[in-house]
Amino acid sequence: RPLRPGAALAWGMISSGISREMEAALVLLSEHVQTEDQNMRASAIFGLGLGYAGMARQEVLEMLLSGVVEGQQRMEIVSIAAMALGLIFCGTARRQFGADLWRRE
């Protein structure tokens, strides 16, 4: 059981910079973004950040904002989501998700 969060991070690292029609990282990691296990959730979110760093993927933005930020999540999870979104949208000067993070209730 403790290997699963590490595997999620590893999957994000090996998927870094790879763009294909079949997005294995998105499929495998997105199912763990809403899991009850906080370690697995954090690892899946950060794995998405590593896997899609610099790619500005809109579907990852929507998934993280709707599933993590808009819900009643712990601040640690929201912080990791913010870091992942920063990696994904690095260099785009996009301010939308920053504003969404701070409007969190």
C-alpha positions in Angstrom: 0.0 0.0 0.0 2.7 2.6 0.7 4.2 2.0 -2.7 1.2 3.4 -4.6 1.8 7.1 -3.9 5.5 6.7 -5.0 4.3 4.9 -8.1 2.0 7.9 -8.9 4.9 10.3 -8.7 7.1 8.0 -10.8 4.4 7.8 -13.5 4.3 11.6 -13.6 8.1 11.8 -13.9 8.3 9.2 -16.7 5.5 10.9 -18.6 7.1 14.3 -18.4 7.5 15.9 -21.8 5.6 13.1 -23.7 2.5 14.2 -25.7 0.4 11.5 -27.3 -3.2 10.9 -28.3 -3.5 8.3 -25.5 -2.7 10.2 -22.4 -1.8 7.4 -20.0 -0.6 9.7 -17.2 -3.9 11.7 -17.3 -6.0 8.5 -17.3 -4.0 6.7 -14.5 -3.5 9.7 -12.2 -6.8 11.4 -12.6 -8.7 8.6 -11.0 -6.7 9.2 -7.8 -7.3 12.9 -7.6 -10.5 12.3 -5.6 -9.4 9.3 -3.5 -9.8 9.4 0.2 -6.1 8.5 0.8 -4.5 11.9 1.3 -1.0 10.6 0.4 -2.2 9.1 -2.8 -4.2 12.2 -3.7 -1.2 14.4 -3.1 1.1 12.2 -5.2 -1.4 11.9 -8.0 -1.8 15.7 -8.2 1.9 16.4 -8.1 2.5 13.6 -10.6 0.1 15.4 -13.0 2.1 18.6 -12.4 5.4 16.8 -13.2 3.9 14.9 -16.2 2.4 18.0 -17.8 4.9 20.6 -16.8 5.0 23.4 -19.3 2.3 21.9 -21.5 -0.6 24.2 -20.4 -3.2 21.4 -20.6 -6.7 22.8 -20.1 -8.2 19.5 -19.1 -5.8 19.2 -16.2 -6.6 22.7 -15.1 -10.3 22.0 -15.1 -9.9 18.7 -13.3 -7.7 20.2 -10.5 -9.9 23.3 -10.1 -13.2 21.4 -10.0 -12.0 18.4 -8.0 -9.5 19.8 -5.6 -9.8 23.6 -5.3 -13.6 24.0 -5.3 -14.2 21.2 -2.8 -13.5 21.3 0.9 -10.0 20.0 0.7 -7.2 20.3 3.3 -4.9 23.2 2.7 -2.0 20.8 2.0 -3.8 19.4 -1.0 -4.8 22.8 -2.3 -1.1 23.8 -1.9 0.1 20.8 -3.9 -2.6 21.5 -6.6 -1.3 25.1 -6.8 2.2 24.0 -7.2 1.2 21.4 -9.9 -0.8 24.1 -11.8 2.2 26.4 -11.6 4.4 23.7 -13.2 1.8 23.0 -15.9 1.2 26.6 -16.8 4.8 27.8 -16.3 5.6 30.6 -18.7 2.0 31.3 -19.9 1.3 34.3 -17.7 -2.1 32.8 -17.0 -3.7 34.2 -13.9 -7.0 32.4 -13.8 -6.1 29.6 -11.5 -4.3 31.9 -9.1 -7.5 33.9 -8.7 -9.5 30.7 -8.3 -7.2 29.4 -5.6 -7.5 32.6 -3.5 -11.3 32.7 -3.9 -11.5 29.3 -2.1 -14.0 29.3 0.8 
